Each structure stands twice: as C-alpha cells, then as structure tokens.
Amino acid sequence: MKGVGMSSENIRYIALHTLGAAAFIFILNKFVLGTSLESSVFWMIGFGAMAGGLAYQHTKR
C-alpha cells in the first residue's frame, strides 16, 4: 500500500505541469494571438488548473 501523503517529487511534478501549461497558454494568447491581458489570464488559469488536475490524476496511478 502506498503512503498516505504525497511525496515532494509528486508535488514538483504537478507544479511544473501546472506552471508550464499556464505559461504556454498565456504566451500563446497574449503574444501570438494578440488577445487582451484579461482574456490571456483567464485562459492561463483555466489551462493551468486542467494541467494540474491531469498531473494529479497521473500521480495516483
């Protein structure tokens, strides 16, 4: 049986996926597509949350 808590490797894995996806979508929206700052931040938060959720699910397998 696995341990109760999350390891620091898992936390780092989730954080890097979250930050990587958020940065990618922000740069894509703001500088490539030329959307407004508000829209870019909205999409950044959404994609970061989704990437973090997927990374979290992946650590549970």
mmJSON file of the N, C-alpha and C atoms, coordinates in Angstrom:
{"data_MODEL":{"atom_site":{
"group_PDB":["ATOM","ATOM","ATOM","ATOM","ATOM","ATOM","ATOM","ATOM","ATOM","ATOM","ATOM","ATOM","ATOM","ATOM","ATOM","ATOM","ATOM","ATOM","ATOM","ATOM","ATOM","ATOM","ATOM","ATOM","ATOM","ATOM","ATOM","ATOM","ATOM","ATOM","ATOM","ATOM","ATOM","ATOM","ATOM","ATOM","ATOM","ATOM","ATOM","ATOM","ATOM","ATOM","ATOM","ATOM","ATOM","ATOM","ATOM","ATOM","ATOM","ATOM","ATOM","ATOM","ATOM","ATOM","ATOM","ATOM","ATOM","ATOM","ATOM","ATOM","ATOM","ATOM","ATOM","ATOM","ATOM","ATOM","ATOM","ATOM","ATOM","ATOM","ATOM","ATOM","ATOM","ATOM","ATOM","ATOM","ATOM","ATOM","ATOM","ATOM","ATOM","ATOM","ATOM","ATOM","ATOM","ATOM","ATOM","ATOM","ATOM","ATOM","ATOM","ATOM","ATOM","ATOM","ATOM","ATOM","ATOM","ATOM","ATOM","ATOM","ATOM","ATOM","ATOM","ATOM","ATOM","ATOM","ATOM","ATOM","ATOM","ATOM","ATOM","ATOM","ATOM","ATOM","ATOM","ATOM","ATOM","ATOM","ATOM","ATOM","ATOM","ATOM","ATOM","ATOM","ATOM","ATOM","ATOM","ATOM","ATOM","ATOM","ATOM","ATOM","ATOM","ATOM","ATOM","ATOM","ATOM","ATOM","ATOM","ATOM","ATOM","ATOM","ATOM","ATOM","ATOM","ATOM","ATOM","ATOM","ATOM","ATOM","ATOM","ATOM","ATOM","ATOM","ATOM","ATOM","ATOM","ATOM","ATOM","ATOM","ATOM","ATOM","ATOM","ATOM","ATOM","ATOM","ATOM","ATOM","ATOM","ATOM","ATOM","ATOM","ATOM","ATOM","ATOM","ATOM","ATOM","ATOM","ATOM","ATOM","ATOM","ATOM","ATOM"],
"id":[1,2,3,4,5,6,7,8,9,10,11,12,13,14,15,16,17,18,19,20,21,22,23,24,25,26,27,28,29,30,31,32,33,34,35,36,37,38,39,40,41,42,43,44,45,46,47,48,49,50,51,52,53,54,55,56,57,58,59,60,61,62,63,64,65,66,67,68,69,70,71,72,73,74,75,76,77,78,79,80,81,82,83,84,85,86,87,88,89,90,91,92,93,94,95,96,97,98,99,100,101,102,103,104,105,106,107,108,109,110,111,112,113,114,115,116,117,118,119,120,121,122,123,124,125,126,127,128,129,130,131,132,133,134,135,136,137,138,139,140,141,142,143,144,145,146,147,148,149,150,151,152,153,154,155,156,157,158,159,160,161,162,163,164,165,166,167,168,169,170,171,172,173,174,175,176,177,178,179,180,181,182,183],
"type_symbol":["N","C","C","N","C","C","N","C","C","N","C","C","N","C","C","N","C","C","N","C","C","N","C","C","N","C","C","N","C","C","N","C","C","N","C","C","N","C","C","N","C","C","N","C","C","N","C","C","N","C","C","N","C","C","N","C","C","N","C","C","N","C","C","N","C","C","N","C","C","N","C","C","N","C","C","N","C","C","N","C","C","N","C","C","N","C","C","N","C","C","N","C","C","N","C","C","N","C","C","N","C","C","N","C","C","N","C","C","N","C","C","N","C","C","N","C","C","N","C","C","N","C","C","N","C","C","N","C","C","N","C","C","N","C","C","N","C","C","N","C","C","N","C","C","N","C","C","N","C","C","N","C","C","N","C","C","N","C","C","N","C","C","N","C","C","N","C","C","N","C","C","N","C","C","N","C","C","N","C","C","N","C","C"],
"label_atom_id":["N","CA","C","N","CA","C","N","CA","C","N","CA","C","N","CA","C","N","CA","C","N","CA","C","N","CA","C","N","CA","C","N","CA","C","N","CA","C","N","CA","C","N","CA","C","N","CA","C","N","CA","C","N","CA","C","N","CA","C","N","CA","C","N","CA","C","N","CA","C","N","CA","C","N","CA","C","N","CA","C","N","CA","C","N","CA","C","N","CA","C","N","CA","C","N","CA","C","N","CA","C","N","CA","C","N","CA","C","N","CA","C","N","CA","C","N","CA","C","N","CA","C","N","CA","C","N","CA","C","N","CA","C","N","CA","C","N","CA","C","N","CA","C","N","CA","C","N","CA","C","N","CA","C","N","CA","C","N","CA","C","N","CA","C","N","CA","C","N","CA","C","N","CA","C","N","CA","C","N","CA","C","N","CA","C","N","CA","C","N","CA","C","N","CA","C","N","CA","C","N","CA","C","N","CA","C","N","CA","C","N","CA","C"],
"label_alt_id":[null,null,null,null,null,null,null,null,null,null,null,null,null,null,null,null,null,null,null,null,null,null,null,null,null,null,null,null,null,null,null,null,null,null,null,null,null,null,null,null,null,null,null,null,null,null,null,null,null,null,null,null,null,null,null,null,null,null,null,null,null,null,null,null,null,null,null,null,null,null,null,null,null,null,null,null,null,null,null,null,null,null,null,null,null,null,null,null,null,null,null,null,null,null,null,null,null,null,null,null,null,null,null,null,null,null,null,null,null,null,null,null,null,null,null,null,null,null,null,null,null,null,null,null,null,null,null,null,null,null,null,null,null,null,null,null,null,null,null,null,null,null,null,null,null,null,null,null,null,null,null,null,null,null,null,null,null,null,null,null,null,null,null,null,null,null,null,null,null,null,null,null,null,null,null,null,null,null,null,null,null,null,null],
"label_comp_id":["MET","MET","MET","LYS","LYS","LYS","GLY","GLY","GLY","VAL","VAL","VAL","GLY","GLY","GLY","MET","MET","MET","SER","SER","SER","SER","SER","SER","GLU","GLU","GLU","ASN","ASN","ASN","ILE","ILE","ILE","ARG","ARG","ARG","TYR","TYR","TYR","ILE","ILE","ILE","ALA","ALA","ALA","LEU","LEU","LEU","HIS","HIS","HIS","THR","THR","THR","LEU","LEU","LEU","GLY","GLY","GLY","ALA","ALA","ALA","ALA","ALA","ALA","ALA","ALA","ALA","PHE","PHE","PHE","ILE","ILE","ILE","PHE","PHE","PHE","ILE","ILE","ILE","LEU","LEU","LEU","ASN","ASN","ASN","LYS","LYS","LYS","PHE","PHE","PHE","VAL","VAL","VAL","LEU","LEU","LEU","GLY","GLY","GLY","THR","THR","THR","SER","SER","SER","LEU","LEU","LEU","GLU","GLU","GLU","SER","SER","SER","SER","SER","SER","VAL","VAL","VAL","PHE","PHE","PHE","TRP","TRP","TRP","MET","MET","MET","ILE","ILE","ILE","GLY","GLY","GLY","PHE","PHE","PHE","GLY","GLY","GLY","ALA","ALA","ALA","MET","MET","MET","ALA","ALA","ALA","GLY","GLY","GLY","GLY","GLY","GLY","LEU","LEU","LEU","ALA","ALA","ALA","TYR","TYR","TYR","GLN","GLN","GLN","HIS","HIS","HIS","THR","THR","THR","LYS","LYS","LYS","ARG","ARG","ARG"],
"label_asym_id":["A","A","A","A","A","A","A","A","A","A","A","A","A","A","A","A","A","A","A","A","A","A","A","A","A","A","A","A","A","A","A","A","A","A","A","A","A","A","A","A","A","A","A","A","A","A","A","A","A","A","A","A","A","A","A","A","A","A","A","A","A","A","A","A","A","A","A","A","A","A","A","A","A","A","A","A","A","A","A","A","A","A","A","A","A","A","A","A","A","A","A","A","A","A","A","A","A","A","A","A","A","A","A","A","A","A","A","A","A","A","A","A","A","A","A","A","A","A","A","A","A","A","A","A","A","A","A","A","A","A","A","A","A","A","A","A","A","A","A","A","A","A","A","A","A","A","A","A","A","A","A","A","A","A","A","A","A","A","A","A","A","A","A","A","A","A","A","A","A","A","A","A","A","A","A","A","A","A","A","A","A","A","A"],
"label_entity_id":["1","1","1","1","1","1","1","1","1","1","1","1","1","1","1","1","1","1","1","1","1","1","1","1","1","1","1","1","1","1","1","1","1","1","1","1","1","1","1","1","1","1","1","1","1","1","1","1","1","1","1","1","1","1","1","1","1","1","1","1","1","1","1","1","1","1","1","1","1","1","1","1","1","1","1","1","1","1","1","1","1","1","1","1","1","1","1","1","1","1","1","1","1","1","1","1","1","1","1","1","1","1","1","1","1","1","1","1","1","1","1","1","1","1","1","1","1","1","1","1","1","1","1","1","1","1","1","1","1","1","1","1","1","1","1","1","1","1","1","1","1","1","1","1","1","1","1","1","1","1","1","1","1","1","1","1","1","1","1","1","1","1","1","1","1","1","1","1","1","1","1","1","1","1","1","1","1","1","1","1","1","1","1"],
"label_seq_id":[1,1,1,2,2,2,3,3,3,4,4,4,5,5,5,6,6,6,7,7,7,8,8,8,9,9,9,10,10,10,11,11,11,12,12,12,13,13,13,14,14,14,15,15,15,16,16,16,17,17,17,18,18,18,19,19,19,20,20,20,21,21,21,22,22,22,23,23,23,24,24,24,25,25,25,26,26,26,27,27,27,28,28,28,29,29,29,30,30,30,31,31,31,32,32,32,33,33,33,34,34,34,35,35,35,36,36,36,37,37,37,38,38,38,39,39,39,40,40,40,41,41,41,42,42,42,43,43,43,44,44,44,45,45,45,46,46,46,47,47,47,48,48,48,49,49,49,50,50,50,51,51,51,52,52,52,53,53,53,54,54,54,55,55,55,56,56,56,57,57,57,58,58,58,59,59,59,60,60,60,61,61,61],
"pdbx_PDB_ins_code":[null,null,null,null,null,null,null,null,null,null,null,null,null,null,null,null,null,null,null,null,null,null,null,null,null,null,null,null,null,null,null,null,null,null,null,null,null,null,null,null,null,null,null,null,null,null,null,null,null,null,null,null,null,null,null,null,null,null,null,null,null,null,null,null,null,null,null,null,null,null,null,null,null,null,null,null,null,null,null,null,null,null,null,null,null,null,null,null,null,null,null,null,null,null,null,null,null,null,null,null,null,null,null,null,null,null,null,null,null,null,null,null,null,null,null,null,null,null,null,null,null,null,null,null,null,null,null,null,null,null,null,null,null,null,null,null,null,null,null,null,null,null,null,null,null,null,null,null,null,null,null,null,null,null,null,null,null,null,null,null,null,null,null,null,null,null,null,null,null,null,null,null,null,null,null,null,null,null,null,null,null,null,null],
"Cartn_x":[0.842,0.0,0.887,0.494,1.269,1.121,2.051,2.0,0.804,0.464,-0.706,-0.468,0.667,0.949,1.565,1.636,2.264,3.747,4.543,5.977,6.31,7.491,7.911,8.102,8.45,8.569,7.221,6.18,4.843,4.376,4.639,4.241,4.979,6.278,7.059,6.557,6.224,5.69,4.396,3.497,2.219,2.446,3.31,3.574,4.202,5.152,5.794,4.815,3.937,2.936,1.96,1.558,0.633,1.266,2.474,3.143,3.517,3.927,4.289,3.099,1.98,0.785,0.276,0.301,-0.169,0.695,2.004,2.904,2.735,2.618,2.459,1.198,0.073,-1.184,-1.216,-0.565,-0.508,0.295,1.457,2.296,1.594,0.963,0.234,-0.864,-1.664,-2.784,-2.323,-1.406,-1.026,-0.164,0.847,1.829,1.621,1.093,0.879,-0.494,-1.527,-2.891,-3.293,-2.58,-2.831,-4.11,-4.528,-5.726,-5.423,-6.461,-6.287,-5.638,-5.113,-4.472,-5.467,-6.68,-7.699,-8.03,-8.195,-8.504,-7.341,-6.133,-4.955,-4.839,-5.081,-5.015,-6.125,-7.308,-8.428,-8.067,-7.551,-7.175,-5.992,-5.063,-3.917,-4.373,-5.297,-5.796,-6.528,-7.354,-8.115,-7.233,-6.299,-5.43,-4.469,-4.011,-3.149,-3.875,-5.127,-5.916,-6.155,-6.456,-6.676,-5.401,-4.274,-2.999,-2.63,-2.88,-2.616,-3.49,-4.744,-5.652,-5.232,-4.83,-4.367,-3.076,-2.166,-0.917,-1.205,-2.149,-2.528,-3.098,-3.976,-4.542,-3.447,-2.479,-1.394,-0.539,-0.357,0.437,-0.281,-1.58,-2.359,-2.398,-1.814,-1.839,-0.729],
"Cartn_y":[-1.184,0.0,1.248,2.228,3.465,4.282,5.206,6.084,7.02,7.584,8.441,9.788,10.4,11.729,11.691,12.862,12.973,13.255,12.68,12.921,14.276,14.761,16.042,15.936,14.751,14.554,14.713,14.169,14.302,15.755,16.447,17.848,18.675,18.403,19.117,18.801,17.554,17.132,17.885,17.947,18.641,20.135,20.728,22.17,22.529,21.726,22.016,21.897,20.913,20.79,21.965,22.357,23.482,24.769,25.065,26.296,26.276,25.132,25.022,25.261,24.635,24.827,26.259,26.822,28.191,29.179,29.018,29.92,29.771,28.541,28.298,28.961,28.765,29.299,30.818,31.378,32.833,33.441,32.875,33.395,33.236,32.091,31.866,32.899,33.104,34.043,35.487,35.896,37.306,37.736,36.956,37.406,36.836,35.637,35.046,35.432,35.259,35.555,37.006,37.713,39.126,39.431,38.533,38.787,39.754,40.206,41.15,40.456,41.264,40.727,39.932,40.454,39.775,38.404,38.331,37.063,36.085,36.583,35.725,35.147,35.967,35.495,34.49,34.726,33.796,32.423,32.377,31.112,30.479,31.295,30.791,30.043,30.634,29.995,28.698,28.734,27.544,26.395,26.663,25.603,25.123,26.029,25.622,24.687,25.005,24.152,22.779,22.749,21.464,20.63,21.261,20.54,20.02,20.826,20.381,19.202,19.243,18.125,16.852,16.971,15.786,15.233,16.107,15.657,14.985,15.514,14.906,13.508,13.365,12.05,11.068,11.578,10.719,10.207,11.011,10.58,9.527,9.431,8.461,7.084,6.925,5.613,4.73],
"Cartn_z":[0.0,0.0,0.0,-0.79,-0.868,0.405,0.589,1.753,1.685,2.818,2.914,2.239,2.465,1.938,0.551,-0.06,-1.37,-1.185,-2.06,-1.984,-2.605,-2.3,-2.864,-4.374,-4.876,-6.323,-7.012,-6.403,-6.974,-6.968,-5.897,-5.8,-6.838,-7.003,-8.015,-9.42,-9.681,-10.971,-11.295,-10.341,-10.534,-10.74,-9.918,-10.018,-11.363,-11.83,-13.108,-14.27,-14.231,-15.284,-15.255,-14.067,-13.929,-14.449,-13.998,-14.414,-15.897,-16.39,-17.799,-18.717,-18.405,-19.226,-19.125,-17.916,-17.728,-18.506,-18.427,-19.152,-20.659,-21.13,-22.564,-23.101,-22.428,-22.949,-22.825,-21.79,-21.666,-22.813,-23.078,-24.166,-25.505,-25.713,-26.961,-27.145,-26.117,-26.225,-26.351,-25.491,-25.43,-26.604,-26.924,-27.903,-29.307,-29.414,-30.74,-31.28,-30.467,-30.918,-30.685,-29.796,-29.555,-28.795,-27.912,-27.121,-25.984,-25.31,-24.205,-23.012,-22.103,-20.902,-20.064,-19.92,-19.111,-19.682,-20.993,-21.638,-21.506,-21.661,-21.543,-20.137,-19.132,-17.748,-17.469,-17.983,-17.814,-18.364,-19.582,-20.199,-19.471,-18.985,-18.243,-16.992,-16.259,-15.039,-15.376,-16.407,-16.795,-17.234,-18.134,-18.616,-17.538,-16.693,-15.583,-14.631,-14.334,-13.443,-14.069,-15.356,-16.021,-16.056,-16.353,-16.397,-15.009,-13.996,-12.627,-12.239,-12.634,-12.356,-13.058,-14.306,-15.039,-14.446,-14.066,-13.447,-12.11,-11.35,-10.075,-10.286,-11.278,-11.576,-11.98,-12.743,-13.198,-12.033,-10.999,-9.861,-9.02,-9.181,-8.402,-9.042,-10.219,-10.891,-10.41],
"occupancy":[1.0,1.0,1.0,1.0,1.0,1.0,1.0,1.0,1.0,1.0,1.0,1.0,1.0,1.0,1.0,1.0,1.0,1.0,1.0,1.0,1.0,1.0,1.0,1.0,1.0,1.0,1.0,1.0,1.0,1.0,1.0,1.0,1.0,1.0,1.0,1.0,1.0,1.0,1.0,1.0,1.0,1.0,1.0,1.0,1.0,1.0,1.0,1.0,1.0,1.0,1.0,1.0,1.0,1.0,1.0,1.0,1.0,1.0,1.0,1.0,1.0,1.0,1.0,1.0,1.0,1.0,1.0,1.0,1.0,1.0,1.0,1.0,1.0,1.0,1.0,1.0,1.0,1.0,1.0,1.0,1.0,1.0,1.0,1.0,1.0,1.0,1.0,1.0,1.0,1.0,1.0,1.0,1.0,1.0,1.0,1.0,1.0,1.0,1.0,1.0,1.0,1.0,1.0,1.0,1.0,1.0,1.0,1.0,1.0,1.0,1.0,1.0,1.0,1.0,1.0,1.0,1.0,1.0,1.0,1.0,1.0,1.0,1.0,1.0,1.0,1.0,1.0,1.0,1.0,1.0,1.0,1.0,1.0,1.0,1.0,1.0,1.0,1.0,1.0,1.0,1.0,1.0,1.0,1.0,1.0,1.0,1.0,1.0,1.0,1.0,1.0,1.0,1.0,1.0,1.0,1.0,1.0,1.0,1.0,1.0,1.0,1.0,1.0,1.0,1.0,1.0,1.0,1.0,1.0,1.0,1.0,1.0,1.0,1.0,1.0,1.0,1.0,1.0,1.0,1.0,1.0,1.0,1.0],
"B_iso_or_equiv":[0.0,0.0,0.0,0.0,0.0,0.0,0.0,0.0,0.0,0.0,0.0,0.0,0.0,0.0,0.0,0.0,0.0,0.0,0.0,0.0,0.0,0.0,0.0,0.0,0.0,0.0,0.0,0.0,0.0,0.0,0.0,0.0,0.0,0.0,0.0,0.0,0.0,0.0,0.0,0.0,0.0,0.0,0.0,0.0,0.0,0.0,0.0,0.0,0.0,0.0,0.0,0.0,0.0,0.0,0.0,0.0,0.0,0.0,0.0,0.0,0.0,0.0,0.0,0.0,0.0,0.0,0.0,0.0,0.0,0.0,0.0,0.0,0.0,0.0,0.0,0.0,0.0,0.0,0.0,0.0,0.0,0.0,0.0,0.0,0.0,0.0,0.0,0.0,0.0,0.0,0.0,0.0,0.0,0.0,0.0,0.0,0.0,0.0,0.0,0.0,0.0,0.0,0.0,0.0,0.0,0.0,0.0,0.0,0.0,0.0,0.0,0.0,0.0,0.0,0.0,0.0,0.0,0.0,0.0,0.0,0.0,0.0,0.0,0.0,0.0,0.0,0.0,0.0,0.0,0.0,0.0,0.0,0.0,0.0,0.0,0.0,0.0,0.0,0.0,0.0,0.0,0.0,0.0,0.0,0.0,0.0,0.0,0.0,0.0,0.0,0.0,0.0,0.0,0.0,0.0,0.0,0.0,0.0,0.0,0.0,0.0,0.0,0.0,0.0,0.0,0.0,0.0,0.0,0.0,0.0,0.0,0.0,0.0,0.0,0.0,0.0,0.0,0.0,0.0,0.0,0.0,0.0,0.0],
"pdbx_formal_charge":[null,null,null,null,null,null,null,null,null,null,null,null,null,null,null,null,null,null,null,null,null,null,null,null,null,null,null,null,null,null,null,null,null,null,null,null,null,null,null,null,null,null,null,null,null,null,null,null,null,null,null,null,null,null,null,null,null,null,null,null,null,null,null,null,null,null,null,null,null,null,null,null,null,null,null,null,null,null,null,null,null,null,null,null,null,null,null,null,null,null,null,null,null,null,null,null,null,null,null,null,null,null,null,null,null,null,null,null,null,null,null,null,null,null,null,null,null,null,null,null,null,null,null,null,null,null,null,null,null,null,null,null,null,null,null,null,null,null,null,null,null,null,null,null,null,null,null,null,null,null,null,null,null,null,null,null,null,null,null,null,null,null,null,null,null,null,null,null,null,null,null,null,null,null,null,null,null,null,null,null,null,null,null],
"auth_seq_id":[1,1,1,2,2,2,3,3,3,4,4,4,5,5,5,6,6,6,7,7,7,8,8,8,9,9,9,10,10,10,11,11,11,12,12,12,13,13,13,14,14,14,15,15,15,16,16,16,17,17,17,18,18,18,19,19,19,20,20,20,21,21,21,22,22,22,23,23,23,24,24,24,25,25,25,26,26,26,27,27,27,28,28,28,29,29,29,30,30,30,31,31,31,32,32,32,33,33,33,34,34,34,35,35,35,36,36,36,37,37,37,38,38,38,39,39,39,40,40,40,41,41,41,42,42,42,43,43,43,44,44,44,45,45,45,46,46,46,47,47,47,48,48,48,49,49,49,50,50,50,51,51,51,52,52,52,53,53,53,54,54,54,55,55,55,56,56,56,57,57,57,58,58,58,59,59,59,60,60,60,61,61,61],
"auth_comp_id":["MET","MET","MET","LYS","LYS","LYS","GLY","GLY","GLY","VAL","VAL","VAL","GLY","GLY","GLY","MET","MET","MET","SER","SER","SER","SER","SER","SER","GLU","GLU","GLU","ASN","ASN","ASN","ILE","ILE","ILE","ARG","ARG","ARG","TYR","TYR","TYR","ILE","ILE","ILE","ALA","ALA","ALA","LEU","LEU","LEU","HIS","HIS","HIS","THR","THR","THR","LEU","LEU","LEU","GLY","GLY","GLY","ALA","ALA","ALA","ALA","ALA","ALA","ALA","ALA","ALA","PHE","PHE","PHE","ILE","ILE","ILE","PHE","PHE","PHE","ILE","ILE","ILE","LEU","LEU","LEU","ASN","ASN","ASN","LYS","LYS","LYS","PHE","PHE","PHE","VAL","VAL","VAL","LEU","LEU","LEU","GLY","GLY","GLY","THR","THR","THR","SER","SER","SER","LEU","LEU","LEU","GLU","GLU","GLU","SER","SER","SER","SER","SER","SER","VAL","VAL","VAL","PHE","PHE","PHE","TRP","TRP","TRP","MET","MET","MET","ILE","ILE","ILE","GLY","GLY","GLY","PHE","PHE","PHE","GLY","GLY","GLY","ALA","ALA","ALA","MET","MET","MET","ALA","ALA","ALA","GLY","GLY","GLY","GLY","GLY","GLY","LEU","LEU","LEU","ALA","ALA","ALA","TYR","TYR","TYR","GLN","GLN","GLN","HIS","HIS","HIS","THR","THR","THR","LYS","LYS","LYS","ARG","ARG","ARG"],
"auth_asym_id":["A","A","A","A","A","A","A","A","A","A","A","A","A","A","A","A","A","A","A","A","A","A","A","A","A","A","A","A","A","A","A","A","A","A","A","A","A","A","A","A","A","A","A","A","A","A","A","A","A","A","A","A","A","A","A","A","A","A","A","A","A","A","A","A","A","A","A","A","A","A","A","A","A","A","A","A","A","A","A","A","A","A","A","A","A","A","A","A","A","A","A","A","A","A","A","A","A","A","A","A","A","A","A","A","A","A","A","A","A","A","A","A","A","A","A","A","A","A","A","A","A","A","A","A","A","A","A","A","A","A","A","A","A","A","A","A","A","A","A","A","A","A","A","A","A","A","A","A","A","A","A","A","A","A","A","A","A","A","A","A","A","A","A","A","A","A","A","A","A","A","A","A","A","A","A","A","A","A","A","A","A","A","A"],
"auth_atom_id":["N","CA","C","N","CA","C","N","CA","C","N","CA","C","N","CA","C","N","CA","C","N","CA","C","N","CA","C","N","CA","C","N","CA","C","N","CA","C","N","CA","C","N","CA","C","N","CA","C","N","CA","C","N","CA","C","N","CA","C","N","CA","C","N","CA","C","N","CA","C","N","CA","C","N","CA","C","N","CA","C","N","CA","C","N","CA","C","N","CA","C","N","CA","C","N","CA","C","N","CA","C","N","CA","C","N","CA","C","N","CA","C","N","CA","C","N","CA","C","N","CA","C","N","CA","C","N","CA","C","N","CA","C","N","CA","C","N","CA","C","N","CA","C","N","CA","C","N","CA","C","N","CA","C","N","CA","C","N","CA","C","N","CA","C","N","CA","C","N","CA","C","N","CA","C","N","CA","C","N","CA","C","N","CA","C","N","CA","C","N","CA","C","N","CA","C","N","CA","C","N","CA","C","N","CA","C","N","CA","C","N","CA","C"],
"pdbx_PDB_model_num":[1,1,1,1,1,1,1,1,1,1,1,1,1,1,1,1,1,1,1,1,1,1,1,1,1,1,1,1,1,1,1,1,1,1,1,1,1,1,1,1,1,1,1,1,1,1,1,1,1,1,1,1,1,1,1,1,1,1,1,1,1,1,1,1,1,1,1,1,1,1,1,1,1,1,1,1,1,1,1,1,1,1,1,1,1,1,1,1,1,1,1,1,1,1,1,1,1,1,1,1,1,1,1,1,1,1,1,1,1,1,1,1,1,1,1,1,1,1,1,1,1,1,1,1,1,1,1,1,1,1,1,1,1,1,1,1,1,1,1,1,1,1,1,1,1,1,1,1,1,1,1,1,1,1,1,1,1,1,1,1,1,1,1,1,1,1,1,1,1,1,1,1,1,1,1,1,1,1,1,1,1,1,1]
}}}
